[in-house]
Amino acid sequence: MSSQPATVKPRLLVVTHYFPAHRGGVEIVAGELASRLNKHFALRWLAADCDPAPSLPNARIDGQKAWNGLERFGLPWPLWGWRGWKTLYGAVGEADIIHLHDFIYPANIVAFCLARLRRKPVVITQHIGDIDYRNPVLRAVLKGVNRSFGRLILGRASQVVFISPRVKEIFRSFTAFRSGPVYWPNGVNTQIYTPLAPPERLARRAGLGISADQPVVLFVGRFVEKKGLAFIRQLAALRPDWQWWCAGWGPDGPCHPDTWELPQVRVWKGQHGESLAELYRMADVLVLPSYGEGFPLVVQESLACGTPTVISEETAAGAPAFPRAIRAVPYSPATTQPEEWLTALQDMLTASDMAEIRTDAAAFARKKWDWDHLASQYVALFSHLHKESVPR
């Protein structure tokens, strides 16, 4: 008897700026997708070696030596060494499909150019658009890059997937796409980010010395300008009767909560996965006066844990309409008046139907942001592009 030949999986190359251990939203999303795509493709993943590489069965995951000095200035833009470029050249040559998370990073740009030269299909998941930096030079540079390199690269990609309707509309205004761009939201791991029953939630708060009627406002993310940290400091200073929890990391400076000298502010470091989910569950509301983002993963994680959010109108433009649990307030780097934000937070903290809001938020997240369903869309897309690219 002759045995059936083993099915050969298409070879998928994923390129990101960092690995998930760096804890940014883009790389965490890349990790969630890669863990599911690995079942359907022969996966190889390249990124800077600034953090440990994840472990996936049978996948080839290699960190490349890189200089990451710009991140101290809020620019996550690692530059690979010569061996990294050589490795990338070979990896693109071996791959059947290339998947890039954002176009703007050096390795992603080079990977795109190499793939186009070799006529390999390229899918780009675009997370960010224009960022309204306080620094006018940075703001102008990013807009210029989006309208030059971004327009060129996204316009020539086999398919562009946007994680936010707002970012999609920014690029649609000046880009002629080869294929119609699509909006697919990021997913959230609802095995980790889950709510607690009210009695258990109150018991865990009590274990930290937080009473049932003590408001806890949570921020999660990098301690950098575009996340609105300076504004959060202003809010916290005006409401010393609330607990302000800041979970994240970032360079030393005025955006780092350790420098604020406010006793009502508590900084949580090294939280991720289950330990971060605990903070979401115990908090009363997530605050995020950010700008220049798509739809941050932290908002999805918070809602999945049942915790409502107060976020900027710009960020909310990338979110689904869910006014009971997502409150949108105007914000830009020029915002100095905190009254509207404090009112929105107060309204959320004192909502009479908060128990229902928390229940509905978690149910909404489970329904809308299931990672397995979202990953299946990528599997279908990559399989189609691979089939179309195979010579007949």
N, C-alpha and C positions, 0 to 999 in steps of 0.2 A: 504494500500500500504506500502510495506517495502522500507525504504530509503536505498540508497547506503552507505556503510560504508566509513567514511572519510579516505583518503589516509594518511598513516603514513609515514612521511618523515624520511629518514635515519639520524642518529645522527652523526654529524661531529664535532670533537674536533680539534680546531686550537691552536697551541702553538707557541708563539713568545717570543723573549727576552724583547721587549718593545711594547707599543701601538703606533699608528700613531702620537699621539701628541708629541712624542719624536723627530719626524721630520727626522729620518733616512730613507734611501731609502727602506730598507728591510721591515720596519714596515708600511711605506706608501703603498707599494705594497700589503702587507698582508691586509691592510684595504680596498683597492680597490677590492681585490678578495672577501674578506669576505662579503662586502656589496652586491655582486652579488650572491655568493653561498648561502647566507641566504634565498634567495627565493626558493631554491631547497632542502635545508637540515635544520634539527633542529640543529642550530649552537651554539656551546659553544666555548668561546675563553678565554684562560688563558695567562697572561703575568705578568711581574713585575709591581708593583704599582708606579713606578717612575713618571708616568704621568697619567692624567685622562683617564679613559676608554672611548672608543667611544660608541655611542648609536645606536643600530640597532634594529628594531622592532622584538619582540619575541625572540631575541637572549639572551643567558646568557653570559655576559662578566664580568669577575672578575679579578681585579688586586690583585696580591699576594704580601704580605709584603716581601721586599727584601733589601739586602745590596748591594749598587751599587758603593762602594768606588773605584773600579778599573777603572772606566770610566775617572777619573781625569788624569789617565796615558795613555789615549787613548784606553783602553780595555773595550768595552761595554759588560760586563760579569756579570750581576746581579745574586746574590745568594739568592734564596728564603729561607724563614724561615720554621720551622717545619710544621706549619699549611698549608703552600703552598704545601708541598710534600704530605700531607694527602689529600688535595683537588685534587691534580693531580692524585693520586692513584684512587680515586673514579670516577673522570671524565673519565679516560681511561677505567675503568670498564663499564661505562655507554655507551661509544661511539661505533659506528659501524665502523667509519673510523677515522684515526688520520692524520692530516696534519701539518707537521713541516716546518718552514722556517729556513733553515740551520741546520746542525746537531750539531754544535760545542758548543752551549750554555748549561749550566747545566740542566735546566728544559727540554730542548729538548732531551738530552741524556737519562735522567730518563724516560721521556715519551716514548721514543723508546723502552727502555728495558722492561717497563711495558706492552707495546702493544705486543711485541714479546712473552712475557710470557703468555699473554692471547690470542694469535693467532689472533690479530686484524690487518687488513691491514693498512700499514703506507705509506704515500706519503711524500717525502721530496723534497721541492723546494730549490735547492742549489744555493746560490747567489755568494759566494766568494770561491776563491781557495787559492793558496799560496800568501803570501804578502812579498814583498822584503823590509822588515823593515830595516832601517838604523842600528838598534841595531842587531848584529849578533845572540845574544841569543834569542831574540823574533823571529827572522826569522827562526832559527833552531827549536825552540819549535813548531811553527805553522806547519812547514813542517812535523815534527814528529807526531803531532796530526792528520794531514790529512792522513798520511800514516799508522796510527795505528787505532785510533778511527774512522776516516773518512772512511778508507778502510773497516773496519768491519761493521759500521752502514749503509753506503750507499750500500754496497754489499748485505745486508740482507733486505733492504727496499723493499716493494712491487713494488714501482716505484720511480725513481728519475727524477726530472725535473730540467734541468739546464737553467739558464736565459742567459747564455753566451756560445758560442762555445769554447772559450778559457778555461773557467773553466771546461767544459765538457771533453775536451781533457786532462787536467791535471789529473783528477780522472780516466779517462779511462786507463791511462798508468799504473796504479797499482791496479785497482779494478775490481773484477769479479762480475758483476751485476746479480741479479736474473732475471730482465727484462731489455731489451735494454733501456739505458737512452735516454731521449728525450730533445731536445732544444726547449723551448717555451720562447720567449722574454717577458719581462714585457710589460704591456700596459701603456698608458698615458691618463689622463683624458682630452680629447679634447673638453669637455664642458667648462673647465676652462682655459686650456692652448691653446689659440687661438691667431692668429696674428691680427694686426690692419691694417687698410688701411693706406698707406703712409702719407696722410695729417694729420690724427688723431694721428699717431705715432709721427710725428714731433711737433705737437701742445702740446702733453703731455711732450715731452722732453723740449720744450721751457718753460713749466710751472715750470720745475726744474732748469731753467737757463742753459740748455744744447742746444747749437746751432746745426744746421744740420750738420756742418762739424767738430764738436768736437767728437773725437773717445771715445767710452765708452766700456771698457773691463770688463766683469762681471765674478766673481767667485761665485758659490753657493755650499754650503756644510758645513761640520764640519771643524772647524779650527784646524786640526790635521796634523801630519807629513805626513801620507800616501796620503793626498790630494795635497801635493806639495806646502804648504803655504810658506815655506822658499824660495822656488824658485820663487814664485809669487812676494814676496817682492823684490827679486833681479830684476825681470823684471820691476816692477813698478818704482824702483829707477832709472832705466836706461831710462825710458820714462815718465818724469814728465809732458810732454805735453798731455798725454792721461789721461782720467778719469778712475780710477780703482775702481770698485764697488765690495765689498765683502759682500755677504749676507749669514749669517749662525750663528754659535754659537760654543763655545768650551772653554776649560780651559784656564786660564791665562797663559802667557808664550810667547816665541818668535814666535809661530805659530799664535798668535792672532793679527789681523791687528791693533787693538787699540794700540799695543805697538810699531808700526813701526815708528810713528812720520813722516809720509809722507803726505803732504797736498793734494796730488793728489789722495789719497786713502780715500774712503768713506765707512764706515761700516753700513750695514743695519741689524737690529736685529728684530726678531719676525715676519719675513715675511713668509707667507705660503699661499697656495691657490691663490686667486685672487690678493692679494698684491704682491706675488712673481711673478705671471705671468706678472704683470706690469713691473717689473724690466727686465725680459727676453725680453719683447716687445721693451722697450726703449734702451736696450743695442745693440751694433753693433756686438759683438762676445762674446761667452762664452769661457773661458780658464779653462782647467782642467789638470794639469800635475800630475795626480794621478797614483798610482800603487797598485797592489793587489786587484783590484775590478773586478767585472764581467762587466756589462755595466750599469753605473750609471744612475739612473732615471733622474738626472738633465740634462743629455745630451738629453734625449728624450723630456723632458719638454721644453728645449730651442728650439729644432728644431720644435716642435709643435707650438711654438710662432713665428716661422719664423726666429729665430736667429741662424746663423751658429756657428760652434764650432771648436776650436783648442784643441786637446786632445793628450794624450800620445799614442804611438804605441801599448802599452800593452792594454790600455783601448779600443782602436779602434779595436783590434782583437776580441772583443766581440760585435762589432757593425756591422750593415749591410754595405755593400759597397755603399757609397754615397759621392764620393770625392768632389762634388761641395760644400757640406755643412759640411762635417766632414774632417778636415785636421789633419793628424796624424804625430806626431813628436817624435823622440826617447826621452825617459826620464827614469831615475832611481834615487834613492837617492844619487848616486854619481855624477849626472849631475851638473856641475858648469858653463858651457859655455852657455849663454843665446841667442847667436846670431841666431841660427836656429829657436828658438821659436819666437824671435822678428820679424824675417823675415816672418815667417808663419802668424803671427798676422797682420803685415803690408800688406802682400799680400791680406789677407781676407778683411781688412778694406778698401782697395783701389780697390777692384774688380769692374770692369766696369759694370758687369752684376749682381750687388748685389740685385737689385729689383727682378730679376728672381730667384736668389738663395733663397731669403726669401720666395717667393711664393711656389717654389718647395719643400722646406724643410717642410713647414706646410702641404702641400698636401701629402707628403711622410709619415709623422707621422700619419695623419688620416687614410691612407690606411693600413699601416703595424702594427700599435699598438692600434687597437681598443680593448678596455677592454672587451666589451661584447662578442666579438668573442673569445678572449683568455679565458675568464671565462667559455665559453661553452665547451672548451676542458677539463677543470678541472671537470665540471659537468659530462661529459661523462666518464671520467676516474674514478671518485669516484663512480658513479652509477655502472659501470662495476665491480669494486672491491667489492662493497657491494653485488652485485648479486652473485658473485663467492664465497663470504665468508658465505652466508646464507646456513645452512644445508638443504639438500634435503631429 
